[in-house]
Amino acid sequence: MAQTKTTALIAAALALGVSAPAAAQHRSSWNPTLDSVKQPVVQRTDYVIDVASSGSGVSDRELHRLVEWFDSLRLGYGDRVSVDTGSYDDARGRQDIAGVAAEYGLLLSQGAPISAGSVQPGSIRVIVSRSIASVPGCPDWSEAPELGNRSTTGSNYGCAVNSNLAAMIADPADLVLGQSGSVAVDSATSNKAVDAYRRRVPTGYSGEVKSETSKGGK
């Protein structure tokens, strides 16, 4: 009787071993929900440059070199500019770099990502972080002919919407963390639009309404 149980257990184990890969393959290609498997993936690249600073500010020559570097990167909205001053604080140099970034419509981000090597004394490291969003594996029509009557969504499900979202979003980093709103609410700011609407003179109206008569003139 013990031998019979052992044989049954071995047979069950062999059956599970054979069916496990098939089940895993089935689960990877079977999506009974309305959640798309293909999701946007955000990749970030950090560009680094070190500019000389005397402690009392960045020279015009170094600022011009920084401008040329920004132009070569085509710096714009969605990019994040941060400054790493190393173990010392160079407030004047940070302010000069912030002025250059402001010409591109950007503010300095709080903190700085970790970069290779340490910042040498007398220099400031400027880091531009750029994120790109894409949806790997789209389009994917590999399972379309095999769907048949299965209760599952296709392999290409969600590719169009998520690819358009990844292509149109202004700041791809928002797909990861989003934007944190302000804790304080200023009612005066929120009422500016309503006040401007109420004060606006209706289009086509200038002065008093002219009086008209049906009598013909001489």
Backbone bond lengths (Angstrom), bond angles and torsions (degrees), N, CA, C in turn:
res aa  C-N    CA-C-N  psi(-1)  N-CA   C-N-CA  omega(-1)  CA-C   N-CA-C  phi
1 M - - - 1.476 - - 1.521 110.65 -
2 A 1.348 116.09 -38.20 1.461 119.90 177.62 1.515 110.61 -63.75
3 Q 1.349 115.69 -37.85 1.462 119.65 179.18 1.527 111.11 -64.43
4 T 1.329 117.04 -35.81 1.468 121.19 178.93 1.514 111.03 -64.63
5 K 1.335 117.05 -42.70 1.466 120.91 179.87 1.527 110.16 -63.70
6 T 1.340 115.39 -41.93 1.463 118.41 -179.50 1.514 111.27 -63.21
7 T 1.295 116.87 -41.64 1.467 120.96 178.45 1.525 111.35 -62.92
8 A 1.339 115.78 -39.72 1.469 120.00 179.56 1.521 111.14 -65.48
9 L 1.340 116.74 -40.59 1.461 120.53 179.60 1.524 111.11 -65.72
10 I 1.344 116.57 -41.45 1.463 119.78 178.84 1.513 110.66 -63.61
11 A 1.341 115.97 -41.53 1.468 119.84 179.19 1.523 111.32 -63.32
12 A 1.368 115.88 -41.00 1.466 119.37 178.67 1.514 111.08 -65.50
13 A 1.344 116.85 -40.49 1.458 120.31 179.35 1.519 111.41 -64.20
14 L 1.340 116.95 -41.18 1.454 120.47 177.69 1.524 111.35 -63.79
15 A 1.334 115.47 -39.70 1.470 119.48 179.25 1.517 111.09 -63.40
16 L 1.355 117.14 -41.78 1.459 120.76 178.55 1.520 110.79 -66.41
17 G 1.340 115.98 -39.25 1.458 119.49 -179.57 1.510 112.23 -64.77
18 V 1.301 117.25 -34.29 1.459 120.22 -179.97 1.523 111.44 -76.94
19 S 1.328 116.24 -37.90 1.461 119.71 -174.20 1.520 112.81 -85.00
20 A 1.339 119.08 -16.24 1.459 120.55 -176.73 1.522 112.48 -62.29
21 P 1.358 120.80 -48.99 1.463 118.90 178.85 1.514 112.81 -61.40
22 A 1.333 116.82 -38.88 1.461 119.65 179.23 1.513 111.16 -64.33
23 A 1.345 116.27 -40.43 1.465 119.22 179.08 1.512 111.13 -66.13
24 A 1.358 116.81 -40.15 1.459 119.80 179.45 1.522 110.98 -65.10
25 Q 1.355 116.14 -39.53 1.449 120.02 177.96 1.527 111.14 -66.43
26 H 1.303 116.44 -35.81 1.462 120.84 179.38 1.521 110.53 -67.80
27 R 1.347 117.00 -41.38 1.459 119.88 -179.29 1.517 111.61 -66.53
28 S 1.347 117.40 -34.86 1.456 119.56 -178.53 1.519 112.08 -69.47
29 S 1.324 118.02 -24.43 1.456 120.81 -178.57 1.523 112.38 -108.21
30 W 1.293 117.36 9.73 1.462 120.75 -177.09 1.519 109.05 -122.93
31 N 1.314 116.94 116.27 1.455 122.25 -178.84 1.524 108.69 -128.23
32 P 1.337 118.36 94.17 1.463 120.74 -177.06 1.522 113.05 -80.13
33 T 1.348 118.84 -2.44 1.464 121.54 -177.72 1.525 110.05 -95.90
34 L 1.339 115.34 179.65 1.462 121.87 175.42 1.520 111.56 -100.88
35 D 1.326 117.31 14.07 1.461 122.07 175.37 1.527 108.61 -88.04
36 S 1.317 116.66 127.02 1.460 119.91 -178.79 1.527 110.15 -76.44
37 V 1.319 115.08 135.70 1.463 120.43 178.74 1.523 110.66 -73.07
38 K 1.325 117.54 -37.62 1.461 121.91 -179.75 1.532 108.54 -79.45
39 Q 1.323 116.33 112.13 1.457 122.87 -178.55 1.528 109.89 -120.45
40 P 1.362 117.47 153.07 1.468 119.83 177.82 1.524 111.59 -62.68
41 V 1.314 115.21 138.95 1.462 122.95 176.67 1.526 107.70 -115.56
42 V 1.332 116.62 129.52 1.464 121.97 -177.38 1.529 108.89 -104.19
43 Q 1.327 115.75 126.04 1.457 122.05 176.59 1.522 109.31 -114.89
44 R 1.337 116.79 134.25 1.466 121.34 -177.97 1.519 110.35 -114.79
45 T 1.334 115.07 136.51 1.455 122.08 176.52 1.523 108.54 -122.72
46 D 1.335 116.38 132.66 1.463 122.16 179.48 1.528 109.53 -106.58
47 Y 1.339 115.88 126.80 1.459 122.62 175.75 1.527 108.29 -107.30
48 V 1.329 116.89 135.03 1.463 121.28 -170.87 1.518 110.47 -126.50
49 I 1.337 115.50 140.18 1.462 121.94 171.85 1.522 107.85 -145.21
50 D 1.326 116.68 142.82 1.461 122.59 176.91 1.520 108.67 -107.23
51 V 1.338 116.13 128.57 1.466 121.80 177.44 1.518 108.41 -116.29
52 A 1.319 115.56 145.56 1.462 120.89 -178.88 1.524 109.89 -76.72
53 S 1.335 114.69 142.51 1.464 121.13 178.51 1.512 108.46 -141.92
54 S 1.323 115.96 134.25 1.456 120.53 -177.59 1.521 113.19 -89.40
55 G 1.322 116.70 1.61 1.462 119.94 -176.05 1.505 112.28 93.64
56 S 1.337 116.46 -24.68 1.466 120.70 177.11 1.521 110.79 -107.39
57 G 1.322 116.82 15.40 1.456 121.00 178.05 1.516 111.69 129.59
58 V 1.330 115.42 168.35 1.455 122.43 179.18 1.527 108.51 -95.85
59 S 1.324 116.63 134.42 1.456 121.12 -177.30 1.527 110.81 -67.18
60 D 1.336 115.16 160.49 1.472 120.08 179.19 1.529 111.10 -62.62
61 R 1.314 117.00 -34.64 1.463 120.27 179.66 1.527 110.97 -64.13
62 E 1.335 116.55 -43.04 1.462 120.17 179.40 1.524 111.28 -70.04
63 L 1.329 116.42 -35.89 1.468 119.41 177.23 1.530 110.63 -65.95
64 H 1.330 116.61 -37.45 1.477 119.52 177.27 1.530 109.91 -65.99
65 R 1.316 117.27 -38.25 1.469 120.32 176.92 1.524 110.49 -64.48
66 L 1.337 116.41 -36.47 1.457 120.85 177.84 1.521 110.91 -66.84
67 V 1.321 117.64 -39.61 1.462 121.57 178.25 1.526 110.40 -63.30
68 E 1.319 117.37 -43.51 1.463 120.65 178.24 1.528 111.04 -62.41
69 W 1.323 116.50 -36.66 1.462 120.00 178.88 1.523 110.51 -68.61
70 F 1.336 116.84 -42.66 1.464 120.23 176.27 1.528 110.72 -60.66
71 D 1.325 117.32 -41.20 1.461 120.48 -179.84 1.527 111.23 -65.49
72 S 1.334 117.15 -37.50 1.470 119.76 179.12 1.524 111.67 -66.28
73 L 1.337 116.52 -29.16 1.465 120.78 177.25 1.528 112.44 -85.67
74 R 1.338 116.23 -8.00 1.471 121.12 -174.19 1.523 109.88 54.09
75 L 1.312 114.38 54.76 1.462 121.55 -177.81 1.515 110.75 -59.32
76 G 1.319 117.41 136.63 1.454 121.29 179.96 1.510 111.68 -164.62
77 Y 1.335 115.06 -169.94 1.461 120.74 -177.73 1.528 110.17 -60.99
78 G 1.306 115.71 138.02 1.457 122.21 -176.38 1.506 112.16 104.02
79 D 1.361 116.51 -25.75 1.458 120.18 174.88 1.527 109.53 -81.44
80 R 1.324 115.30 150.04 1.461 120.99 178.95 1.523 109.20 -119.79
81 V 1.315 115.69 126.16 1.460 122.00 -178.80 1.519 108.44 -107.45
82 S 1.321 116.70 126.34 1.460 122.20 178.31 1.519 109.14 -132.03
83 V 1.324 115.48 160.99 1.457 122.17 -175.31 1.523 109.08 -126.94
84 D 1.333 115.24 134.27 1.461 121.59 176.29 1.521 107.85 -119.87
85 T 1.337 116.80 113.58 1.464 121.50 -179.67 1.524 112.54 -97.94
86 G 1.318 117.79 7.07 1.456 120.54 178.61 1.512 112.22 76.33
87 S 1.313 115.40 -140.78 1.462 120.53 -175.31 1.522 112.89 -84.09
88 Y 1.324 118.17 -4.48 1.461 120.61 179.42 1.520 109.06 -122.70
89 D 1.323 115.90 162.26 1.459 120.98 -177.05 1.523 109.03 -108.38
90 D 1.313 115.71 121.42 1.462 121.89 178.50 1.523 107.49 -113.90
91 A 1.321 115.54 84.36 1.461 120.47 -175.39 1.521 111.49 -65.41
92 R 1.325 116.95 -38.27 1.468 120.09 -178.90 1.533 110.80 -67.89
93 G 1.319 116.52 -43.74 1.451 119.38 177.99 1.516 112.21 -64.28
94 R 1.338 117.10 -39.96 1.462 121.06 176.71 1.532 110.58 -60.89
95 Q 1.326 116.19 -39.00 1.460 120.34 -179.75 1.533 110.69 -66.63
96 D 1.333 117.38 -38.86 1.470 120.25 178.95 1.532 111.09 -64.80
97 I 1.318 116.41 -41.87 1.466 120.04 179.80 1.516 110.32 -68.75
98 A 1.334 116.86 -36.35 1.461 120.07 177.16 1.522 110.64 -63.03
99 G 1.342 117.52 -34.68 1.461 120.38 177.68 1.521 112.44 -65.84
100 V 1.347 117.06 -36.98 1.463 120.09 177.72 1.525 110.22 -69.24
101 A 1.338 117.42 -42.80 1.463 120.87 179.30 1.533 110.99 -63.61
102 A 1.339 116.79 -32.30 1.463 120.21 -179.82 1.520 111.33 -65.17
103 E 1.343 118.07 -27.98 1.461 120.60 177.87 1.528 111.47 -66.64
104 Y 1.324 116.77 -19.50 1.460 121.67 176.70 1.529 111.83 -100.15
105 G 1.334 116.07 9.28 1.459 120.63 178.43 1.511 113.76 76.51
106 L 1.339 118.22 24.98 1.461 121.50 -177.32 1.516 110.58 -123.25
107 L 1.323 114.95 149.46 1.457 122.72 174.02 1.516 109.26 -107.02
108 L 1.316 116.61 153.23 1.452 120.36 177.13 1.523 110.02 -68.84
109 S 1.318 116.79 133.63 1.463 121.37 178.25 1.521 110.07 -80.04
110 Q 1.326 115.03 149.93 1.451 120.37 177.34 1.526 109.76 -72.95
111 G 1.335 115.99 133.76 1.454 119.85 -179.05 1.516 110.94 75.49
112 A 1.328 115.75 174.06 1.460 121.50 -179.35 1.516 108.98 -145.89
113 P 1.334 117.78 141.07 1.466 119.83 177.39 1.526 111.17 -66.71
114 I 1.313 116.05 156.63 1.462 121.53 179.80 1.527 109.03 -72.79
115 S 1.330 116.17 130.61 1.458 121.71 179.67 1.526 109.73 -123.11
116 A 1.321 115.30 163.68 1.462 120.39 -177.96 1.523 110.56 -72.27
117 G 1.322 116.51 136.52 1.453 120.40 179.08 1.510 112.27 81.56
118 S 1.307 115.94 158.85 1.467 121.78 -179.52 1.521 109.97 -97.49
119 V 1.315 115.57 154.14 1.458 121.33 178.57 1.524 108.76 -77.22
120 Q 1.322 115.64 123.79 1.456 120.40 -178.35 1.532 110.65 -76.42
121 P 1.333 117.87 147.56 1.475 120.14 176.40 1.528 110.78 -58.20
122 G 1.322 115.49 139.39 1.460 120.43 -178.58 1.512 113.92 86.32
123 S 1.326 117.64 12.37 1.461 120.82 178.36 1.510 109.80 -141.75
124 I 1.315 115.28 157.31 1.460 122.51 178.04 1.531 107.56 -125.03
125 R 1.310 116.16 133.61 1.463 120.92 179.65 1.530 109.51 -96.03
126 V 1.316 115.37 123.31 1.466 121.75 177.50 1.528 107.29 -104.43
127 I 1.327 116.19 128.71 1.458 122.07 -176.25 1.525 108.80 -121.91
128 V 1.320 116.03 125.86 1.460 122.31 174.73 1.523 107.86 -107.65
129 S 1.325 116.60 118.48 1.466 122.43 179.60 1.523 108.45 -103.15
130 R 1.333 115.52 123.83 1.465 120.79 -178.26 1.522 109.04 -124.01
131 S 1.316 115.94 129.05 1.465 121.48 -178.68 1.525 109.92 -111.23
132 I 1.316 115.79 142.90 1.463 123.08 178.43 1.527 108.14 -128.96
133 A 1.320 116.69 131.96 1.461 121.99 -179.95 1.520 109.52 -108.01
134 S 1.318 116.15 138.34 1.462 121.88 177.34 1.525 108.06 -152.33
135 V 1.318 116.02 165.32 1.461 121.83 178.45 1.529 107.50 -117.60
136 P 1.334 118.56 98.61 1.462 120.61 -178.46 1.533 111.68 -64.36
137 G 1.312 114.47 143.18 1.462 120.22 175.60 1.504 115.32 83.03
138 C 1.338 118.03 9.32 1.467 120.71 179.18 1.515 109.88 -110.05
139 P 1.321 118.40 142.43 1.482 127.44 -5.64 1.518 111.56 -75.41
140 D 1.310 115.16 158.47 1.461 121.31 -177.54 1.523 108.93 -140.16
141 W 1.349 115.75 102.22 1.464 121.20 179.13 1.528 111.28 -106.68
142 S 1.326 116.14 23.28 1.456 118.94 -173.68 1.525 112.95 -66.00
143 E 1.345 117.32 -31.02 1.459 119.73 -176.33 1.520 112.93 -101.04
144 A 1.301 117.34 -0.79 1.467 119.30 -176.01 1.530 113.21 -59.47
145 P 1.346 119.83 -45.21 1.472 117.45 -179.37 1.522 113.22 -71.23
146 E 1.338 117.97 -17.06 1.451 120.65 -174.22 1.523 113.44 -96.98
147 L 1.330 117.30 1.30 1.465 119.11 -174.86 1.526 111.64 -65.31
148 G 1.301 116.46 -49.43 1.458 119.15 179.20 1.517 110.85 59.36
149 N 1.308 115.77 -130.30 1.460 121.54 -178.34 1.519 112.50 -103.04
150 R 1.338 117.80 16.48 1.455 119.36 -179.57 1.528 110.46 -69.58
151 S 1.324 116.49 146.34 1.464 121.01 177.21 1.527 108.27 -85.87
152 T 1.300 117.07 76.35 1.464 121.69 -176.96 1.521 109.26 -152.06
153 T 1.308 116.21 155.65 1.456 121.15 175.21 1.522 109.37 -87.25
154 G 1.315 116.14 155.75 1.452 120.88 -176.38 1.514 112.67 -74.57
155 S 1.331 115.42 166.59 1.466 120.66 -179.22 1.525 111.89 -68.01
156 N 1.338 117.35 -22.12 1.463 121.17 -179.89 1.525 112.61 -92.95
157 Y 1.324 116.40 3.33 1.470 120.31 -176.85 1.530 109.94 -64.48
158 G 1.330 116.93 127.37 1.461 122.86 178.77 1.513 114.56 88.97
159 C 1.322 117.88 -6.98 1.467 119.95 -177.47 1.529 111.82 -64.89
160 A 1.321 117.41 -43.63 1.465 120.53 -176.24 1.526 111.34 -65.12
161 V 1.329 116.83 -49.58 1.466 120.62 -176.62 1.526 110.79 -65.72
162 N 1.332 116.82 -47.55 1.464 119.58 -176.18 1.527 111.72 -70.87
163 S 1.329 118.18 -33.02 1.469 120.31 176.73 1.519 110.98 -67.79
164 N 1.334 117.31 -40.40 1.466 120.47 176.57 1.522 110.93 -65.34
165 L 1.331 117.15 -39.82 1.462 120.66 178.22 1.519 110.59 -62.62
166 A 1.322 116.98 -44.17 1.459 120.67 -179.63 1.523 111.83 -65.84
167 A 1.346 116.87 -31.76 1.464 120.42 -178.53 1.523 112.32 -80.11
168 M 1.331 118.35 -30.50 1.465 121.11 -172.33 1.521 113.76 -96.74
169 I 1.330 119.34 -20.00 1.457 119.73 -174.79 1.527 110.46 -64.82
170 A 1.321 116.42 134.32 1.464 120.54 -175.83 1.519 111.58 -68.96
171 D 1.319 117.29 -44.04 1.460 121.78 -179.85 1.522 108.07 -120.82
172 P 1.338 118.78 102.61 1.467 120.18 -178.04 1.520 113.63 -59.32
173 A 1.329 117.89 -23.41 1.465 120.20 179.21 1.521 111.48 -64.52
174 D 1.333 117.24 -20.61 1.465 120.15 178.21 1.525 111.89 -66.75
175 L 1.336 117.52 -21.83 1.461 120.18 176.92 1.526 111.31 -70.22
176 V 1.334 116.76 -17.69 1.465 121.07 -178.83 1.522 110.93 -95.38
177 L 1.348 116.61 -51.45 1.468 120.02 -174.72 1.520 113.01 -117.32
178 G 1.312 118.44 -24.17 1.455 119.82 -176.01 1.517 111.30 76.99
179 Q 1.309 116.44 -171.81 1.450 122.37 179.68 1.522 109.42 -111.67
180 S 1.321 115.87 131.40 1.467 120.14 177.95 1.520 108.76 -85.43
181 G 1.325 116.19 128.19 1.452 120.64 179.63 1.516 112.27 -78.00
182 S 1.319 115.40 167.00 1.452 120.30 179.78 1.524 110.21 -73.48
183 V 1.322 115.36 138.28 1.466 119.94 179.38 1.525 110.50 -70.78
184 A 1.333 116.41 -41.83 1.461 120.79 -179.04 1.529 109.62 -84.88
185 V 1.318 115.97 139.37 1.465 121.98 178.84 1.524 108.42 -112.95
186 D 1.328 115.91 122.18 1.462 121.50 179.74 1.522 108.12 -101.60
187 S 1.328 116.58 110.92 1.464 119.97 -178.32 1.521 111.67 -65.84
188 A 1.340 117.24 -29.65 1.466 119.43 179.95 1.523 110.45 -65.28
189 T 1.331 116.56 -36.84 1.466 119.87 178.94 1.521 111.33 -69.54
190 S 1.324 116.20 -41.89 1.464 119.31 -178.87 1.517 112.30 -70.16
191 N 1.319 117.99 -22.03 1.464 121.04 -178.70 1.526 113.11 -90.38
192 K 1.341 117.12 -3.23 1.467 119.31 -178.08 1.526 111.29 -62.86
193 A 1.315 116.57 -42.15 1.471 119.63 -178.45 1.523 110.94 -65.61
194 V 1.347 116.61 -41.17 1.463 120.29 179.78 1.523 110.46 -66.07
195 D 1.328 116.87 -41.13 1.458 120.96 -179.32 1.531 110.83 -66.20
196 A 1.362 116.08 -40.07 1.466 119.16 178.32 1.520 111.11 -64.74
197 Y 1.331 117.04 -35.16 1.469 120.92 179.16 1.528 110.96 -68.01
198 R 1.330 116.90 -40.11 1.461 120.70 -177.73 1.522 111.80 -71.81
199 R 1.328 117.93 -33.43 1.452 120.98 -177.13 1.533 113.15 -83.85
200 R 1.294 117.26 -14.16 1.457 120.06 -175.49 1.534 110.63 -70.10
201 V 1.326 115.44 135.26 1.461 121.05 177.69 1.524 108.80 -76.15
202 P 1.333 118.17 133.42 1.473 120.18 -179.36 1.524 111.63 -57.31
203 T 1.300 116.18 146.16 1.465 120.48 -179.08 1.520 110.81 -66.60
204 G 1.299 114.64 139.83 1.464 119.99 178.26 1.516 113.92 83.13
205 Y 1.341 116.98 -0.57 1.474 119.13 -179.35 1.518 108.44 -109.03
206 S 1.312 117.33 120.81 1.464 121.55 175.84 1.521 107.98 -141.02
207 G 1.282 114.70 105.78 1.462 119.24 179.86 1.513 112.05 83.61
208 E 1.357 115.62 -157.67 1.444 121.13 -176.76 1.504 112.44 -82.05
209 V 1.337 115.82 155.46 1.456 121.50 178.72 1.532 108.68 -73.23
210 K 1.318 116.69 130.76 1.468 121.05 -178.45 1.525 109.92 -72.62
211 S 1.334 115.19 139.43 1.456 120.24 178.09 1.520 109.18 -86.89
212 E 1.312 116.22 132.64 1.458 121.74 -178.94 1.536 109.56 -113.98
213 T 1.314 116.75 153.77 1.468 122.03 178.02 1.530 110.01 -131.39
214 S 1.312 114.01 151.57 1.461 118.37 179.66 1.524 112.56 -88.81
215 K 1.344 116.84 -6.68 1.458 120.38 -179.91 1.528 110.47 -76.09
216 G 1.275 116.15 137.15 1.463 120.39 178.83 1.526 110.82 -77.33
217 G 1.296 115.31 147.49 1.463 120.25 178.27 1.508 112.03 -83.41
218 K 1.318 116.94 165.97 1.462 121.40 179.79 1.526 108.89 -79.85
